[in-house]
Amino acid sequence: MTHPVLWRGKTFFYPIGNTSAVCLTQDLSPSEKADVLLLGCGDPRHILYTVYANSTGSQASRKLDFTCCDIESAVIARNVILFTLLADEGAVQKVSQIRNIFFHFFLDKASHDLLISQCGKLVELSSDLDSWNNGPYGHFLRICTGDTLAELRRLWQLYIKTTTCSPSEAKAFESAYAADVKASKVKFEFVFTASRAAGPLSMYALKMAGDHYNIYWETGICSAVLKRPSEVSHPNPTLAYSMVGDKFAVHYGTDALSCFHLAEALAPAVGSSCHPEQFTLKDVVVQFGFQGLGRSKSIFSEPAHHTLLCGRRSELMSSSWLLPHHEIDIDTIPVAPWKIPCITFDPSAYGASTQSPAPTTFNVVDTSNLLDYVGVLNIIAVTSPILQRTPSATLFTEGLVSGSSEDTLAEQLCGDIATMGLLLGLIPACFVSQFTNRSNMHEHINHERLAWKLIGGAEKLLTDLDCPIDIAPEQLAGVFFNTYLNMFSHENVVRKLAMVKQSLESIKLSGIIHYHRRSFVEILGVVKRRVITDWDSTMNMLHRKIQNDRTLMTGKNFYQDFCCQLHLLGVFDVDWLSLQKVQEVHRVERPFVFRDWKTLPQTLCVVLVVPRDCLQPLLPDLDETGTPVLQCDLRGVATQNAFSAINTVFGTITTSGQGDSKTVAIKEDATGRRGTSPLVVWFWVPSIVLVNERRLSVVLSVLSTPATCTLARKRHDLSIFRADLGDEQLVHILRQRPNAGPESPDEKNLQIGSCPMKMSGACTFVTLDKECKKPISFTTRVDIVEPKMKASLTSGAIPTVNQISMHSIAIVLGDMSLQFPFPLPIDAKKAKFRIARKSLYIEIILPLKLVLGETDSDMFPVIPYGGDLVLWNMHRVNLDQCIPFSIANKKALGWINPHVSLMMFDRERRIPHGLTTGSTLLDVKRSLHFIFGQASGLAEDKPPLGFALQANDESEIFVMFYITDLRLDVGSHTMVADAWVMPSSPTFEKAEAFSKVFTHLRPNNMKMVGMGVEEKKAWMHLLVAATERCRTWEHKINCEYRVEGAIPLTLEPDESPICLCGAGVGTETFVKKYPILQPLAPCVTRAAISPLFALSYIEKVGNLEDAIASNTPPMPAPAAVVHNMCAACGKEEGASGSLLICSRCKVVRYCSQGCQREDWKGHKKSCVAPSS
């Protein structure tokens, strides 16, 4: 119920994915068991690729447990067919037929017969859960609920029925199917959907993607020829049935090639000098077939290590996954929107006595592109409680819908990224790091795939990832109110009028509504469990702000709904909704509808029955509107209250009892809107609303948005149906929801917000700016209990603070120190103290360090956890599975420089060479660009033998590395250097080996990379992460990381920052590429070095076409600046635009001349007048 109910007008079937496959376990340590939840799972490409990526190396023994949920039953039905076919004996010989079944609109006889035969087998095995679990697939493929299994069985029976119907019915089916396929194809000349699957080589895939789309939809098969073979004539029944109806309704943008990594087909293989433009569509289609065969044939060769659970996604994404973990009654959660059955988990998988229960918390949650359909806040509210509390646990979100330039991540979050991260406990790892290893700028739409981590998880010192934060009630209420205004900005009439003046696309986007008052209350519940504050004071202040608000024109209409949801979710009770007040009103006021009620609860369930003959004439207009939001109103003579958290289903009702013992049972009509049953709607209201108004009517209506203007003009009103509250045939007032017994009121079950999460450890007090939008500082109180430190404090010693890492400090008092972690990067240089010598405590205030470019050298954290190492912001890669590409033909590498250039923001590319950037991250990115330019041979005729890194003011080279191959990291749409690293630590073995190859290492084949001291430190951190992310070996018991308790081991130039566990492992490829360097083989460790891409949601990056057009390498840049913030103190610019701008560079801004003078020493190094 976290998402508004949408009328299903223009809807589609999405049986085939529209993005290429990713490895879901890429953020987990190799030894970590994978508990993966896929919400809106779609087709199984991510699962297949993840199994393939975990089939070799140190992660080959990893146990993989996938829980797959999708609102569309037909998606799960198809996936089960695929999984079971792959698990059957002889699958390798049938893989081409299996591929046809899954991707083709039309099938040849052999593929069609295999499909029908498999469906028959599945129908026999699926009579009930016990039958399925005891069958040949039940040991690795479990179905979560009996309702899901029954729905899958129904679909499999429908597929079979297409072969058993009469000849005339079969002919009609084939004709209708073919007509639907033809009608579904878009009328544009070219559709480039599949080109994104080529990643950085997408510029070469545009034409063939357009050609394949046309062929795919004209012929119904993946082919390079615009003619379907005569034997391919059978409609694929798995595409003929879905929630849309008994028809082909596949989305018009679907292209099977989108699922696969086309870059592998376009990049020239090692030994080849072909240009990507020389590859044909046939080459790409062949590659498509190879990937399907090569990565599927052994997919279930070890079923003990692979477990899949399939279920239907309830409402947003199955809030049911919360329920076993948080002890909430699952009997109140529908299996899906527009459905009445509630979830009942298979007790053999989820029962308390189950020996190996299915997971109810997960370390990987992938939500596909659900945020386009339900909003990112709804996703976080539901998934945050079920994400395991480990530094590797990751929530993946993805956006595909094209938006305006203002549609940033902050806009989607309805608040500042850092602030919302602190409140919700999740934050994009790349936002903190200010880079990502995944490139998406080849996209032609706004496509972001973000990895959300538990906030503070990048800090080694933080042992409790549920560590709470403290915030003043007035500031927390201010944040809540700002979020409230942003979530419901569609109710802001001034904003609506402004949108009307913009493009038609802006009007269309403004009609996409993801949130209602219950969504907001769900967010409040998440924050309540995390934040320490005076909650009642906070909520009273928020309540007053909402009551007095005049920004949202219709905000007051939803006030009763808001208060009702606060109560139902146990977040807060307003005074007038207390049980005592309700009973007092009931004693005085006794409306006719409550004549048989003995007592009145605080909330009531209202059921409205909309007769089909009243609804039927409206269907064409509703369908034409698309997917408008439905709501219910209670309208009186002078009042109107709207309720948007409604439930809907087509069916008939049966009533029993009367008064406060009345119940309603709904029998769902399986034919839904295509049937003849009425529409039944129910929702919760405060009981006082029904008592205070004598003449009320219940109205089902459409929420007013710019997208519903046409409907409003046609009907002169957005009401769908109206009935008097006293009409006992059409309106029913209940103590509990329909289909619930009288002893099961929903109110006692829905207490999510009152369940406190575990809280321990030191608490951080957060201070926000005056507008309650952005965090500006953290404050922590340190009680001095150690005797020596007590003595130092009482004797007048002045404490000092040292920066230990981006997220932690050490408070030094005398010769003792205390270390403290914080959830976000802080600046110890600007720390302020409050010292209480008598009370023996120190209070320290630390400003946040979130200004772009101000990252510290430890921006690549490697965290010891659970006996292994976790990478917080760099994904793992299996280098042996990353395809190497040839650099022989320089003309074929025209994509590399534009691709690597996307490491820089647009502003950074315009900065001239030769400047000190003032930003460690920018310095590292500049060096990476130089390295990739040299390694690809684009900068000079021939790539160097190796690279030597040296700090400018130091005489020693601190590391040398040799790149054997440039490879494609297709899952992240980028390239990776397969490098072999040798730090310059003075060991006898290394010195002896180096002496044997010294004569081969000359200035003309070794490239020196000079850098500042801070960049050198960053590279030592980067090398640790780069060797860890691709390791195929295990860390030894005596690993230096364990023994020394430090990662990296050192930052000194003549010592190695990395452990020796991987030295000499797997060096056969190194020796083969560089036989003259064979003596170094025992001393080198393999590393994966990738570009560090800029973040498009923070500042403008541009796109691949812009980078190609400019054809210029990225330039070093000064420390990046947030233009609406003082560069010295971080003060945000107000509405009056009060910040002063630097008169020379016209970029940096300050709040005062004092701040400008304070910052000049650092700023003058990069202050450059813009070119004319």
N, C-alpha and C positions, 0 to 999 in steps of 0.2 A: 504493500500500500504506500510505498514511498514515492510513487510516480502517479501523476493524474491519469484518469481513465481516458483513453483516446477512442474515438469512433473509428472503426476500421473501414475506411472508405477505400482509398487507393493504396493497397498493400501489395507486397510482393513476396515471392519465395526465394530464399537465398541458400540453395543447396551446395553451392561451390564458392570457395573463398575468393576474395578480390584483392588479397595481398599475398606476397610470397611467404613461404614457411620460415618460422624462427625456432631456435632452440629454447625451450621453456626453462631449461635447467642451467642456463648460461651464467646465472649469478650465484649458483650454489657451489660450495666447496666439493671436491671430487668424492669425498667419503660420505657426504650428507645424503640421507634418504630423501627422495623427492615426493612430497605430498602436494600434488598439483590440482588446482581447481580451475576448470575452464568454464566461465560464465558466458553465455552466448557463444558456445563452442564452435558452431558452424561445422564445416567439414573437418576431417581429422588430419589436415596437412601438418599442423604444428606437432601433433602427437607422433606421427610417422617420422618427421624430421628429428624430433627430440630423441626418439629411440635410436635412430641412425647415428646421431651425434654422440650418443652414450654407448655405442657398440664397441668402441676400442679405447685404449688408454687406461688411465687410472680410474676413470669413472665407469668402466665396463661392468663392474660388479654392483653398481648403484641400483637399489630397488626403486622402481618407478611406479607410482600409484597415481592414476589420473581419475579425477571425478569430473564428468562431462555433463553440462546442463545447457539446455536450449529451450526457448519457448516454443519452438517449432518441432512438433513430434516427428514430422517427416524427415527432418535433419538427422535425428537420432536413429530413426528406422533405417535410413540409408547407411549411416556410419556402422551400425551393427552388422548389416549385410557385408560391408567391406571388411570389417575386422574378422568376421567368421570365415569369409572366403579366404582371407590371407592365412588364417590359422589352419585351414583344412589341408590335408595331405595333397600334394601335387599342385600347390598354389603357384609355384614358379612357372610351371608349364601353362598355367591359365592366366598369367598376370596381364596379358594384353586384353583378354576378355573382361577381366576384373576392372581394368582401367576404362574400358568402353562403358561398362555398366555405370561407373561412377560419373563419368564426364560427358558422355555423348547423349544428345537428344534422341537419336534414333540408333537402333541396335541391329546387328546382323543376327542370324538365327542362332548361331552357337552362343553368343553372348546372352541373347534373350532367353534361351533354354537354360543356361546356367543360372541366370537370375531367378527364373520361376522355380527351378529345382531347389535353389537355396531358400527361397521364401517358403516353399512347402516344408522343408526341414525345420525352419525356424517356427513355423506355425505349430508343428507337432511338439516342439520343445517348450512352447510358451503358454500352456494351458493355465499355469499358475507359477508363483515364484519358486515353490519347491521343485516343480518339474524343471524349470530353467536352471536352478542352482545345481541340480543333480545331473544335468546334461553335459555334453562334451565341452561346452564353452563356459559353464558356470564357474569354473575354478579361476578364470582370469577376467571374465567379462560379467559383471554383476549389474542387475537392474535395481535401482534404488527403491522403487515403490511398485506396488501391485497395479496402481492406476497407470503408471508409465508402461508397464509390460502389456497391459490390456490394450492401450492405445497403439503400441507398436504392432501387436498381433493383428489389430484391426486393419492397419495399413498394409501389412504383409498379405493379408487376405484379399485386400482390394487389388494389390498387384497381381495376385493369382487370378482374380476374377476377370481380369482383362483378357485372359486366354480361354475362359470357360463360358463366356457369354455367347449369344446367338450370332450368326453371321451378320445380321443387320445391325445389331448392337455394336459388334466389333468394327464394322465399317463406319458407323456414326462416330465411334470413339476415335478412330484413326483420322477421320476428316476434321473433327473438332480440334484434335490435338495439333494437327498440321496447321490449321487456320490460326490457332492461338500462338504457335511458334512464329508464324509469319507476321502476325499483328504485333508481337512483342518487340520485334527488332526495331531499334531506333532508326529514324529516317535521315540521320546525319550521314555525310559521306564517309567520315572516318570516326571511329571510337578508339581512343588510345589507352584504354584501361590497362591492358597487359604490359604496356611499356614500362610501368613502374617496377615490374618484376626484374628488369635489367639493371636496376640500381644505378651506379655511376655511368653505365654505358647506355642509359635509356635514350640518349640522343640518337643512337644508331638503331633503336628499336621502334621508333615512332611509326614508320611506314609499314613495317611487317606486322606490328601490333594492329594497325588499322586494317590491313589486308586479312589477317587471321580472324579478326572479329567478323568481318563480312562473310568470310568463308564458313566460319563456325555457325553463324546464324542462318546462312543460306542452305547449308548442307546438313547441319545438326551434328557434325563430327569435327574432331580436331584434325585438320588436313591442310595441305598446301595447295590443294587442287579444288577449284570451284565447281565440283561435281560430286554428288554422293553416289557411291557404288550402288548398283541396283539391288544387291543382296542386303544392303542396310536399309531396311524398310519398316522395322518394328518400332512403334513409339516406345520410349523408355517409361514404363509405368511408374518408376520411382519419382518422376518429375511431374506426374499428372495429378497428384493429390497432396494437398497442404492445407494450412489454415485458410488460405484464400478461397478454397473450394475444390471441387472435382474438375480441375482444369489445369492446363499448363500456365503457370504464373511466374516463371523464373524472371528475376529482375533483368531489365533490358541491358544493363551494363555488364552482365556476366560474360567472362571469357576464361576458359579453362587454363590458358597459359598464365593467367595472373597468379596462380598458386605456386609457380615454379621459379627457379633461379635462372633467369635467361642470360644473366651475365656470363655464366659458364659457357654458353653457346656462342657468345659474341666476342669474348676475349680470346685472342690467339693463344693456342696451346703452346707449351714449351717446345721449341724446335720448329715452330711455324712462323711465317712472316706475313700471314694474311691480315688484311685490314678488316675491322668489324663491318664496314660497308659491303665487303665481298660476301658476307654470309647471307644465305637466302632463308626464306621462310621455311623451306624444307629442312635446312640444317637445324633450325630452332625446334621444329616439331619433332625431329629425331631426338634431339636432346631432351625434350619433354618426355618422350617414351623411355629414354635411358634412365632418367631420374626416377620415374615411376617404378621401373623394374629393379634398378640397382639398390634402391633404398627400401624396398618393400619385401624382398624375397625372404629375408631372415627376420622379419619384424617380430615374430612371436616364436623364435627358435628357442627362447628360454622363458616360457610363460611364468615361471616362478618369480621372475624379476619384474614382470609387467602386470599390473592390475588396472582394469578400467571399470569405473562405475558410471552408469548412465542414468540420467533423470531429467525431468522436464523442469524448466526454469519458472519458478513461481513469481508472478508480478514482475518486480524489477530484476531479480537475479536469484531467486530462491532465498528469501530471508530464512528459510528453513535451515540453512547451513549454520545459522546462529544457534538454533534451538537446542540441539543436543548438548552444546557447550555451555549455554547460558540458562538452561533449565526453564525455557519458556514452552508453554503448551503448543505443540505443533498442530493440534486439531483445529486451530483457527486460521491456518495459512492455506489459501486456495492453491491448487496445483499450477494454476496459470490465470492470467486475466481472462475475464469473461467465462470463468469456470466456477462451478459450485463445489466439486469434491475437494476435500482438504488432504494435505499430505499425511500419509501414514508410511513411515519408513519400514523397509524390510528388517524385521527384528534379527534375522540371521546375520545381517551386515552391521546393524546399528544398535542391536540390543545390548543391555548392560552385561549380560552373561556371555556375550560373544567372545570367543578365544582371540581372534584377530579382527577387532572391529574396524570398520571403515573410518578414515580420518574425518574429524569434524573441525580441525584447524589445519592450516596449510602454510607451507613456506613459499609457494608460488601460487598467485592468483592472477590468471589472465582473463581480461574482460573484453578481448577483441575490440571492436569499435562501438561498444555499448554506450560510451559517453555521448555519442552523436544522437542516441535515442532516449537516454534516461538522465543525462547530466552527470558530471564528475562528482558532485557533492553527494548524490544518491549512491554512487558506487562506493565512495569512501565510507559513508555512514554504515553501509551494510557489510563491507569487507573488512574494515578496520578491526572489529572484535574477533574475527576468525583468522587473522594473520598471525602466524606464530611469532613469538617475541624473541627473534634471533636477528643478528646483524645481516644475515643473508636473505631473510624473508623479503619477498618482492611482490608488489602489486603492479601489474602492467596495464596501462590504459593506452588507447589508440584512437585518434580522431581522423576521420576521412572526409567529413562534410566540409565543403568549401565555405569559408567565412570571410567576413570583412577584415580589414587590417586592424580594426579595434577588437576583434574577437581573439584576445590574447588569453594565455593561461590564467592570468589574474581575473579577467572577465569571467571565464568559465568557473573559477573558484568563488566568484562573488566577493572577492577580497584579496588583500595582499598575500602573495605566495608564502612569505615567511610567517606572517601572522596566522594564516589558516593552517600552516604546517604545525605551528606550536599548539594550536587549539585542538587539532584533529589527530596529531601524533604521527602523521605521514607527510613526507615531502619528496619531491623528485630529487634523486641523488644528483642529477646533473645541475640542478639549480644551485646546490651548495658548492659543487665543484666548478661550476661555470664552463663545463665542456661535456661533450658526449662522444663516445666512440662509434655511435650509430649515425649514419648520414641519411637525411631524408630530403635534402634540398633538390634532388632530381625530380621530386614530385611535382605534378602540375596542379595539385590541390593541396590544401593545408593538412598535411599528414604528419602527425607527431605520435611517436611511440615512446611513452615515458615509463621509467622504472621508479616506482615510489618505494621508499624505504622508511623504516621506523626512524623518526627524527632523533638525532644523537647517536645513531648506530655506527657512525664513522669514527667514533672515539673509542680507543682501546680501553680507557679507564672506566667507561660506563658499563656497569655490570647489570643494572636494572633498566631495561628498555621501556618500562612503564613508569619511569621516574616522573613524578607530577610537576607541574608548574603552578606558580601562584600569581595571581593578578588581581588588582584592585577591582572591587565590584563595579564602580562607576566606569572604569575603562572596559571591563568585560561587557557590561551592558551596552557601551558605545559600539564595540566591535559587533556584537549581536545585532544591534539596530542597523548598522551599515550593511551587514550581510543580508538582513531582512529586506532592506530597500533594494539591494542588488538582485536578490533572488526573485523579487516580484516587480522588477522594473517595467514589465509589460503592463502594469497597472498605472504607470506614470503617464498621464495624458500628455504632458508637455513633451516627454520623450517620444510618445507615439506620433505626435504631430511633426516632430523633427524628422522621424523616419519616413513619413509620407513624402517629405521633400527630397528624400534620397532616392536611390535606385529601387526598382521593383524587387531586386534580390534582397535588399535590406528589409523591405516590407515582408517578404516571404520568410526571412530568418526570424523576424520579430514575432512571427506566429508560432514558433517552436517553443512550447512551454514544457519545462521539465519538472517544475516544482510546484507544490501546493503547501498549505500550512502544516500538514503532517510531515512533509519533507524537512521543513525548517525545524520542527520540534525534534525530529530524529537527529539532526545535527546538534541541537542543544543537548540531547541525551548523551551523545558521544563526548561532548565537551564536559558535561557534568561528571562523567566517570574519570576524567583526566585532570581537571583543574581544581586546585585548592582555593577556595574563596568563600565568602559569605553568600551562599547560593540564593537564599531568600531575598537578600537585599538586591542582588544582581537582577533577579527576575522581577522584583517589584519595580525597579527602575526601568527595565526593558518594557514591562507592561505599560507603564505610564508613557513612555516614548511612543509606543505603538498606538495607544489611545489618543494621543495628542497629534499624531502625524497627519499632515495634510498633503504630503507629497504623492502618495498613492490614492488616486481618486476613489477607487473601489475598496481600499484597504479596510474601511470600517465594515463593509459587507461581510468580510471574512473573519471579523473579530470573534464571533461566537465559535466558529470552526476552530480558530487558533486556541482558544481557551479550552475547548473540548478535547483537542488533541494533547494539550499539555497535561490534562488530567489522565487521559487514557494511557499515555506512555509513562506516567509516573514522574514527569519532569517537574511539575509545579501545579499547585492549585490556587487559582485566584480566589479572593475572599467570597465572592458571591456564588461560587460553585462548591463551597463546602457542604458537606452532608447536612450540617445543622441548619444552614440557610435554606437549603432545598426543602427540608422537612417543615421549617417554619412557613415557607410560602405555600406548601401543600396543605397545611392546616387551614390557611386563610382562603386560598384560591383552590377551587375544585371544579375545573372545566368538565364539560360533559364527556369528553373522550377519556377522562380518568375516573368515571363514575364507579367502576368496579375495582379500582386500585386501592390496596390497603396502605402500601408505602410507596414512596417515590424515590428511585435511585438518582444519583447525580447526573447520569447520562442515560439516554434511551436510544434504541435503534428504531429508525423509521424505514418502513418498507413501502415502496411505491410500485404498483403494477401498471405498466403502460400497455393497453390493449394493442394487438397487432394491427387492427384496422385503423387505429389512430396513428400508428407509426409508419405503416407501409407507404402512404403517399409522400412522406418526407424523405424516403431513402435516396432518391436520385439527387436531391439537393445536398444532402449530407455527404453522399459519396463524392460529389463534385468538389466539395470543400476540402477533401483529402482526409486528414486525421485530426479533426477538431477535438478540443478538450470538452468532456462532459462534466456537468456539475448539477447539484440540486439546490433549489432555493426554498426557503420558507418565507412566504409573502403574506403580510398582514395588511390592514388598512393603511397604516403609516410606516410599516417596517418591512425590511427585506434583508434576510440573512442568507448568505451563500455558503454552501458546504461542498468542498471539492474532493475530499477523501471518500469517494463513493465506490460501491461494488456493483457490478452489472452482470447479468446472465440472462439468456433466453430460456424460458421454461414456464412451468405451471406451478402454482402454490396450493398447499393444503394447510388449513389452520386448525388449531385445536385449543381448547381452553378459552378463557376470557380474562380481561383485566390484567393484573400483573403476572398471571400464570399463562397468558396466551403465548403460543409458539407458532412458528411458520416453518413448514418444510417445503423446499423447492426441488422439483424434479426437472433436471436440466434437459433441454431439447438438444439432442446430439446434432441436429441439422443447423442449429444456431440461427443466424439471420436469414438463412435460406428456408427455414421452416415456417410454421404458422403460429407458434407459441408467442405469448406476450413477452415483453422485456420487463425483467424484475430488477429493481434498483433498491439498494439499502445503504444507509449511512447513519452515523452516530451524531447526536445533538445533545446539548445541555438540556436537561428536562425543564429548567426554568423558562427556556425559550417557548416551550409549548404551553406553559401555564400562564404566562403573562399576557398572551395575546389570544383573544376570544375567537377571532375569525381568521384562521390561517389556511393557506393553500400550499400544497407541495408541488413544486415545479421541477421538471427535468429540462435543462437548458444547455446551450452551448456557450462556453466562455468567450467573451468578446475579445478578439485580437484583430490586427490589421488583415490577417489571412481570412477572417470570417466576414469581411465587409460585403462581399458579393451575396453571401447567404442572408445577411441582415437586410440588404436592399430588396431581395426577392420576397422575404417573409415579413418584413417590417418589424420583426421581433425574433429573438434568438431562442424563444421558448419552444420546446418540443412537445411537452404534454403537461397539463395541469389538473390537479384533483383537490377537492376540499379535504382538509385534515380529518373531518368527520365522516368521510365516505369509507365505510368499513368494507366495501368490496375492493377498493383500489388502494387504500392506505391502511397500514397496520403499524401499531406502536407496540414495541416489544421491550422486555427487559434484557433479552439476549439476542444475538444475531440469528438469522435463519439457519435451520438445520443444526442448532445447538440445543442440548437439553436444558431444562430450567435450572439445573444445578451447575451449569457451566457458563456463568457470565464472563464476557470477554474482559471485563475490567480487571478481574483478579489475575488474568494471564498476561496482560500487556503492561508490564512494569519494567520495561527495558531500561529506562533512564535511571531507575533507582538502584540498579545493580552496581555497586562500587567495584572498580577494578583494583587489583593488588597495587598498593603504593608503599614504597619504602625508599630509603636513601635521602640525601640532601635535596631540598626543594629550591628551585630557582624562581625568583620573583621577576616578572616581566613588566617593563615599563614601555608604554606605547607613546606615540606622539599625541599632540593635543587633539587631533581629529580622530583619535582611536583607530587609526588605520594601519600604521607600521610600527614594528618594535624598534626601539632605539637603544635599549640597554637591558642587561641582566644584573640583578643584585642577589648576592648570596651572603648569608650570615655564617661566620665560622666561629664556633665556640671553642676556645682554647682550653684543652684539658690535659695536654702533655706537660709535665712539671717543668721541664727546661723552657718550653715556650711560654708558660705562665710567668716564669721568672723574668724572661726577656721582656715580656709585655709590660709587667708591672714596674720594671726598672726603667722604662721609657724608650725601649728599642723601637725603631721605626721599621715596620714591615715593608718588604718589597715584593713585587710580583713579577714572575718570569713566564713567558709564553712557552708552553711545553709542546702544544700542537695547535692546529686551527681551532680546536674545540676545547682546549684545556689550559689551565694555568697552574703554577705552583706559587703559593704564598710562603715566603721565606721570612723566618723570624729567628734571629741569631744564627746558629748552625743547623737549625731544623727547618723542614718545609712540609707543607701539606698540598696535595694535588687535588684539583677539582675539575670535573668535566662539565660542559654546557651543551645544550642541544643544538646550537648554531655557532658558526665562527665568531670569535670575539677578538678585540684588540687590546692586549694587555698593556701596550704602551700608553694608552689613554685611561688607565684604571684610576679610580678615585677610592680613597679609604674613609671609613668612619670607625674610629677606634674607641672602644670602651674599656679602659684599663682596669677599672674597678670591677666591672661586670664580666671582664675577661672574654670579650668577643670582638671580632673584627667584621665589619660589614664592608664588602667590596662591590663597587659599581663598575661594570664593564660595558662599554659601547659595543654594539654588534659590528661586524666587519663584513658587510654584504655589498659594498660598492664594487661595481664591475672592475675587474682587473686587480683587486686587492687580495688575491689568494696568496697563501703562504706556500712555502716549499713542500710541505707535507700534504699536497693536494691529491695524492694517490694512496689513500690509507689501505694497509693490509692488516687485518685484525685477527689475532689468535682467538679461536672459539671452538669449543668442543673437540679439542685435540687436533684441529686442522686450521687452515688459514682461509679467511674470507676476504674477497675483494669487494669493496663497497661501491665503487663507481666505475669499474672496468669489467666488462664481461669476459668470461673465459672462452677460449677458442681451441679447437682441435686442429692444429696446424696441418697435420697429415691429411685431414679431410678438406682443407682449404685448397682449392685448385690453383696451382701456379700458372702464371701467364707469361708469354714470351715478350721480351723487350727488344727483339731483333729489329723490328720495323718501327722506327720512330714515328712514322706517320700514323701507325695504328694506336699510338699512345696519346692521341690528342685529348683524351678525356682526363688524363691524370692531373695535369696542372689545374684545370678548372675544379676538379674534385677536391684536390688538396687545398686550393684557394678558399674553399668554403670553411676552412678553419677560422677564418677572420671575419669579423663584422665588416659591413660596408665602410663604416667610418675608418676602421683600422687599415683597410686597403689603400686609403687615400693618403696615409701618412708617409712622408718621404723616408728613404733609407737613411741609415747612419745615425739614428737617434736612439738614445737610451730610453727604453720604453717605460721604465718605472713599474712594470708589471711582470712578475715572474712567469705567469702563465703565458703571456704573449711572447716572452722570450723563448720559452720552450716550443711554442707553436712555430715561431720563426725558424728555429733550428730544425724542427721536424720537416718543415717545407724544404729546407735546404737538403736534408738527408734524402727525402723521397725524390727530389729533383735529380740528385746525383745518382742514387741507386737505380733509377729508371733509365739513366743514360740520356735524359732530356737536356740536362744542364751542359753536359760535355759529350764528346763522341762515345766515350766508353765509361761504364760505371767503375768506381774505384774498387780496389781490393777490400778496403775496410775504412772505418771511421775512427778517429781518435778525439776524445772529448777532453778539453782542458780549460780550467778557469784562467781568465786573463792575467790575474795577478799571482798565479802560482806556476812554478816551474815544472811540476809533475803532471803528466797525463793521468787522469783518474780512471778512465775506462777506454777500452778499445772493443769494437764489435765489427762483425763481418756478416753481411747479408747474403744468404745463399739464393733466396727467391723472393719475389714479390708475389703475393697470393691474393685471391679473392675471398674476403669474408662475406659470403653471399647473404647470410642471415642478417647481417647488419648493413648491407649495401655499401661496403667500403673495401679498401685494400689493407693488407697487413704485411709488414716486412718480417720475413722469417730470418731472424738474426741470431748470432752466436756471440755472447758477451764474455769478455775477459777483463774483470777489474784489475787495476794495477796494485795488487797487494804483494809485498815483497816476500814471497816464499821461494825456497830453493828450487822446487819442482817447476814453478812458473818461470823463474829466471833462466833455468837450464833450457826449458822448452823454447823460450823466447830467443835465446842466443842462437838456436838452430835455424830460425826463420828470419832473423833480423835483417839479413842481406836482401831479402825479398820485399821488405817493407820500406818503400822509398817515398819521398814527397810526391812523386807523380802518380802513385797508385794508392796513397793513403790521404784521406781528406781530414784536415784539422777542423774541428768545430769549437771555436772559442766562445766563451760565455762569462758572465759575471758569477760572483760567489753564490748568490741566491739561486740562480738558475742551476748551478752545479749541484746544490743540495736537492733541488727539485728532481734533477736527473737521477740522483742516487735513490730517491724514493721511487721514481718511475721505473728504474731497472728492476727493483724488487718486485713491483707489480707486474712488469712485463715478463719476467721469468716465471712468476707464480701463475699467471693466467693461462699459460700453455703447457704446464708441466704434465708429463706422463709418468712421473716417478713419485715415490712416497718420501715424505720427510723422515729422516732417520731419528732414532731415539736420542742420539747425541747431536741432533741438528743445532747449529750455532744459534738459530733463533730461540730455541728452547733454553739452551745453556746460558746465553747472554741475556735473555729476556728483553731483547731489543730488536725492532724491525723499522728501518734498516739497521744493520749491525753497527754502522758507523757513518759519519759524514766527512771523515778525514780523507784527503786525496790519495794517500798511500796505503789505504786499507780497503778491503772489499765490503761493500754494503750487503751483499747477498750471501746466502749460506752455500755450502759446498755439496749439498745433497744431490743437485742435478748436474754437477760438473762432470763432463765426459759422457753423459748419458745420451744415447741415440745420435752420436756424432757421425754416423756413416754418411749422411747427406752432406755434412760439412766437409768431410775428407774428400768425398767424390767431387764436390764443386771446387775445392781448393786443396789439391793434393800437396802442394808445396807447404801448406800450413799444418800438415798432419801432426807434427810434434805438439801443436797447441791443443789438439783434440781433447786430451784429459783435463784441460784447464778452462774450457769454454762451456757455458750454460746456454741452452736455447731460450730465446725470448721472442715475444710477439709484440711488435711495435706498430701502433696504429696512429692515424691522424686524430687530433683532438678537435672536434668540430664545434663551431660556435652555436649558440642556442637561439633559434629564430623567435622564440617567445619572449626573449629578454630585450633584444635589440635587432635592428634590421640586418639580415645576412645577405639577402638577395636569393637568387636561385642559380641553377646550373647554366641557364641560358645567359644570365647576366655575366657570370664568370667567364663563359666562352667568348662573349662579345668583347669584354674588356681585355682578355688574353694577357692579363698582367699577374705576376706572382703576388702573393700577399706580402704586405709590407709590415715591418715592425711598427708598433703603435705605442703611444704613451698610455699610462694607466687609464683604463676605460672610465668614463664618467657617466653618472646618472644625471641627466640634464636638469631634472627638477629637484635636485638635492644639493645642499652645500657640500662642496668637495672636502671641506675641512672637518666640519662637525656632524654632517649628515642631516641637518635640518631640512625638512621638506618645504618646497615652495608652496605658498598659499594661493588662494584663488586670485589675489591681487597681483601675483607675479612679482614678489618683492625681492627675489634673488638678484644679485649683481653679477654681470657677466664679465669675464676676463676680456679686456679691451684689445689684447693682442691675438690670442688664438680663437676667440669668439666661441669657445666650447665650454670651458670650466666655469662654474658658478659658485658664488659665495653669498652668505647671508649678511656679512659685515666686512668692513675693511680689516678688522682685526683677524678674522678667519683667513682673509686673503694673504695678509702678511705672514701668518703662521704657516701657511701652506706653500709659500713661494719657494722655499729652499728645495722642496721636492718637485714642485710644478715647473720651475724654470728650466729643468733638464728637457722637458718635452713640450714646452710652450712654443708653438710654431704658428706664425701668421698664415691663414689660409691662402692658397694660390688664387689668383684672380681668374 
